[in-house]
Amino acid sequence: MSGQINNNKKCLPAHYSGKFKGSFAYLTIKDRLPVILVKVVDVMCQSRSSLAETYGEVAVEDSKAIVGRLSALQNEMVTNKLIKPLVSDGPDVDQWNDYLNKQEEIYGFQPAWFESSWLYAECYFYRRIKQAFELSSVLKDFDPFHKQKEESLLPTMDSVAHLCSSVTDALTNVDKNNKADTFNLFKKFLEASLWGNRCDLSISAGKENVKHSDQLTQLDELRTNILANDIDTIWQVLQEANYSSQEVNIDFVLDNAGFELFCDLCFMHFLQSANLVNKINIHVKTMPWFVSDTLEKDIHWLLETLAKSNNENLINFSKKILERLESRDWVIVNEGFWTLPHDYSEMKDADLQLYERLSQSDLIILKGDLNYRKLTGDRQWEETTPFRAALNGFEPTALATLRTIKADVVVGLKTGISEKISTISENWKFTGDYAVIQCFKKNCT
């Protein structure tokens, strides 16, 4: 699976794959994913008493069976076994198994863990964890990552309070008719949302690595680490939408829960309070995914946590977000496509209804590393490849990606940028210290 492939008569770069020893993909499958599995097993062992109290003794037997399935998964992965069809009764099983069959048709052999594309193997890994729970009696909907997501927020509460205070002050004092002032605040809260993506529990194998203390005061300094910055284009998209339509609707595809989610809510709250948008569809995952990805219940847990705090700004912020949800100015969308193995260039074939719904949006904002990998197919593009070219035809409407870089694929950089950064940091693609803000606009390249 390492060479170029012909996709719809179009020659595309190869996918990143664990077959290349020493690569980030290889080390992910060899080292990081097994550590994540061990943590899930630990959670199940430590939770048996509480699960028994909640669900009865059947939960203890379920827990033991889940651990057995996870141990089997670990063995399959580290010994590079063939990827197996799913066997649970989940609503997406046929789509996953059809995708596996298609891989065999394309490449002429059934993929194994290290020989498949890294994107597919990693997504399949989390779907198999979900299957381990789906096959149980009473723990089908248990989130083994929920405690980690909760614990990751606690060290960030000072930063949460600081950012919330900044949003409150900005919205109190902003002159909504002064475009220059509004743009400066737009840039500030967009960049706060961007850098909230710095830490990812799937990258740190479930261990929180706090990088966001005093983040808001560091935005000017961090701006030099944004290697491609289309913030002006995103602003232009919103301005044109407001000029041409009485109602501006956007779709916001979330990434991580915890601190990043709070940053995203602040950005969305600013967008609506500044009259830049009218309605927001907030897309979440439908199953535990990449450790820290946001589920609907993670949003509600965050709002409850803010409401229980001793900080008046946080309490009021929580109330305002709940009001937006209750009024349906904001709608949480549980969309199964985001946890399928497809990259986004395949959306029109895999989920035409979603593609058509997104086509009605004025702007799609996609957060984080996995969304970026799926936008670009996680292929070995040259860093100078235009962003639009790497989208490979995924053009439902204007779209923007806010991503701190924690994986190989990067596109849309000016000539020489990659080489320059490599002299500063050899592993710059994997640290989260550099970022891109990239935008595709329908009427430009």
Secondary structure as UniProt FT lines:
FT   STRAND          5..7
FT   TURN            8..9
FT   STRAND          10..12
FT   TURN            18..19
FT   TURN            21..22
FT   HELIX           24..27
FT   HELIX           28..32
FT   HELIX           33..46
FT   HELIX           48..55
FT   HELIX           58..78
FT   TURN            79..80
FT   TURN            91..92
FT   HELIX           93..107
FT   TURN            113..115
FT   HELIX           118..134
FT   TURN            140..141
FT   TURN            144..145
FT   HELIX           146..153
FT   HELIX           154..156
FT   HELIX           157..173
FT   TURN            176..177
FT   HELIX           179..195
FT   HELIX           196..198
FT   TURN            201..206
FT   TURN            213..214
FT   HELIX           215..218
FT   HELIX           219..222
FT   HELIX           223..225
FT   STRAND          226..229
FT   HELIX           231..244
FT   STRAND          249..253
FT   HELIX           259..273
FT   TURN            274..275
FT   STRAND          279..285
FT   TURN            290..292
FT   HELIX           296..307
FT   HELIX           312..327
FT   STRAND          330..334
FT   HELIX           336..339
FT   HELIX           344..346
FT   HELIX           347..350
FT   HELIX           352..359
FT   STRAND          363..367
FT   HELIX           368..375
FT   TURN            376..378
FT   TURN            383..384
FT   HELIX           387..390
FT   TURN            391..393
FT   STRAND          399..404
FT   TURN            415..416
FT   HELIX           417..424
FT   TURN            426..427
FT   HELIX           428..430
FT   STRAND          435..440
FT   TURN            442..443
//
